[in-house]
Amino acid sequence: MKTTNLRAILRPMLRQLIVLPVLVAVMGMLHACGSASGMGKAAAPAAQRFTATYVLQQGGSVTIAQAATPGLAGATASAPVVKLERVNDSRCRVGAVCVWAGYISYSFTLTGTDGSTSSFVLSDSMPNGKPSVTQNGLTFTLAGVEPQAVPAKNEATPDYRVSLRVSNAPSS
């Protein structure tokens, strides 16, 4: 009878000795999995907000260093490049007789960090034109042009300097 009582006492203790470490191990693994997935979420930092203004002449380009993405192991960072392809000035020249006022627009090409290219046109005077556009997560906004004055009828086309504000925040 004593052996039966001893067995009755030892069985629950043995179960606890086996079940308790297994339960602790399972809980530890679940905690580790939860921590790893939480770390993966926290590892993706929010992009730093930036706004920069660049002055471009026709045919000129600029690297948007603030929007650079890190390269793969051992590779250098890659940054988008924006190029002012051409200035389209169809405005009526001073001293000329015109049937319409015309407009000025600016054609750009954006080369992304992956080498892909996209084109966009900015204008604050062209019908259906927009002074701001968003491409590849970057907002491009006309910030000014020099010279602003319409050239005279017999004057050579000016070498325009276009100020372009680039931001990774939506335009406001």
Long-range contacts (C-beta under 8 A, 24 or more apart in sequence): 47-168, 49-167, 49-168, 49-169, 50-167, 50-168, 51-165, 51-166, 51-167, 51-169, 52-165, 52-166, 52-167, 53-143, 53-163, 53-164, 53-165, 53-166, 54-82, 54-163, 54-164, 54-166, 55-161, 55-162, 55-163, 55-164, 56-82, 56-83, 56-84, 56-161, 56-162, 56-164, 57-84, 57-159, 57-160, 57-161, 57-162, 58-84, 58-85, 58-86, 58-87, 58-159, 58-160, 59-83, 59-84, 59-85, 60-84, 64-138, 64-166, 66-168, 67-113, 67-137, 67-138, 67-166, 67-168, 68-113, 69-113, 78-113, 78-114, 79-113, 80-110, 80-111, 80-112, 80-113, 80-136, 80-138, 81-110, 81-111, 82-108, 82-109, 82-110, 82-111, 82-140, 82-164, 82-166, 83-108, 83-109, 83-110, 83-111, 84-108, 84-162, 84-164, 85-109, 85-119, 87-160, 87-162, 89-157, 89-160, 91-125, 91-150, 92-150, 93-150, 93-151, 93-152, 93-153, 93-155, 94-149, 94-150, 94-151, 94-152, 94-153, 95-152, 95-153, 95-154, 96-153, 103-127, 103-129, 104-145, 105-129, 106-142, 106-145, 106-162, 108-140, 108-164, 110-135, 110-136, 110-138, 110-140, 112-136, 122-164, 132-171, 134-170, 134-171, 137-168, 138-166, 138-167, 138-168, 139-166, 139-167, 139-168, 139-169, 139-170, 139-171, 140-164, 140-165, 140-166, 141-165, 141-166, 141-167, 141-171
